[in-house]
């Protein structure tokens, strides 16, 4: 990597670092500022024209840092929503039973769209033939493999200094603390997204929407494998980042305008920007794009943290902990009191007692030291005189001292209130009290379905509708991974039972077993892995084939060529009529397709019959047990008394 650095003069200028990566073309230089927690941003947002957020981001960050209830909730969101990585799902699974028809419908839709664009009558378009569908599937297999490899490589290296998962988790943290998270998107020389850079949320502000709408082309999918440009009118906004007293401007993702990163002004072309703002030999950077993630608020363009409603609980818990902490330094009740009656201690005696208590009874070595206080009578007094007696008494005050922390119930309720704003159970916040296996599983499943899964879907929508169309990804979609909540032992038992009753094929069972053992099994392309065991034992194979030894091939000619076409005429001349050969080939393919459909229906019928038979056997067994129990209950017991000699005669010693 070659790095070039340049410095601009002026109070509003900044240093620029341009990074050139070998391979793949040059990428836009990043305008993001680095984070320095020891310094605070200089407040120049007003001069930049930024909108004032509803809550000051710096204050929200400090509250999160000092709170005893926020971090565990935010971390639970980041880990469970963004911490499990991602996968790529095909738009059409070519291994599914409906793949042929789905590809046929996709090609038919593309043909109809092409006819509409050229002005032809779309009602005259015919669905593609079987040959066209098979050719398309063969092309798709190669294209899908290549596109998936490129897509995986893109997300593996989309971030230079961290992983894509780490970028997601940091953005989620900002989104939950501040209500807003930001990415900087850098494009390569082709205009495609190439890098993502994390932008600290507390340094970012929104500028008002532009007064005039701009017509721009949005890339959308018109068919499963076909992209098209849709012209829409949009009002874009700009963003400004302030750090160390310097401002950097950004534009919204998809904004086609040329914006200056130094001033925020818009220009028609990059050349016009340099002509207006260039200083000496240093080029002014062009504003890069920003993707804004927010917790939506109805009255603000900024996002608002979901825990703002529990703000008083956050503050109250902090203050109660400060009261408990200060007790150790500022406690108001001493451990004991020395009471003197009938006289008084001299100032020297008081000093000695204070010195002894403060210095000579601390630590383990002084644990058993005893404080001895003696009283002396004054002139003309007697210790035995009842009227002039001096008495010293040591009274412990430990019962009046604070035994434990104050406001514990108040603090616990506040923690629960904050957790409820995130809709998280105690288990996910690190509190395992009152949980067993059943209640923990129920809590995790509820939170996954009601909280985490919808948040993942929201993030996936941004990737699939903004990033992937810019990369011209046609065959795959982005999907976030979630935690595996199923018990491996129970899942293994269910998979084994479903395979035995022919609901699943061995290949499908091996695919589900990857979640049980957390490893990928080697794919087996043998025919038997795609057939339910019951059908395999019965000798039923796809496309009308049968296993050796079944009744279907009992009458087969043992001298016949195994590679010969059963539909071919043995007396026909192969070179006689090419058209007849093509027609015969097409007819054979159609027959094979029909046979495959019939076989698929037969397999489904067989699975239904097997499931019905298992259900009938189970019901029959249940009824039998009930009848036997009823008969035993109706039997009457009878006691017979026999003499000893008769009983011994009945029993063989």
Secondary structure, 3 states (H helix, E strand, C coil): CEEEEEECCCCCCCEEEEEECCCCCCECCCCCCCCCCCCCCCCCHHHHCECCCCCCHHHHHHHHHHCCCHHHHHHHHHHHHHCCCEEEEECCCCCCCCHHHHHHHHHHHHHHHHHHHHCCCHHHCCCCCHHHHHHHHHHHHHHHHHHHHHHHHHHHCCCCCCCHHHHHHHHHHHHHHHCEEEEEEEEECCCCEEEEEEECHHHEEEECCCCCCEEEEEEEEEECCEEEEEEEEECCCEEEEEECCEEEEEEECCCCCEEECCCCCEECCHHHHHHHHCECCECCCECCEEEEEECCECCECCCCCCCHHHHHHHHHHHHHHHHHHHHHHHCCCCCEEEEEECCCCCHHHHHHHHHHHHHCCCCCCCCCCCCCCCCCCCCCCCCCCCCCCCEEEEEECHHHCCCCCCCHHHHHHHHHHHHHHHCCCHHHHCCCCCCCHHHHHHHHHHHHHHHHHHHHHHHHHHHHHHHHHHCCCCCEEEEECCCCCCCHHHHHHHHHHHHHCCCCCHHHHHHHHHHHHCCCCCCCCCHHHHCCHHHHHHCECHHHCECCCCHHHCCCCCCCCCCCCCCCCCCCCCCCCHHHHHHHHHHHHHHHHHHHHHHHHHHHHHHHHHHHHHHHHHHHHHHHHHHHHHHHHHCCCCCCCCCHHHHHHHCCC
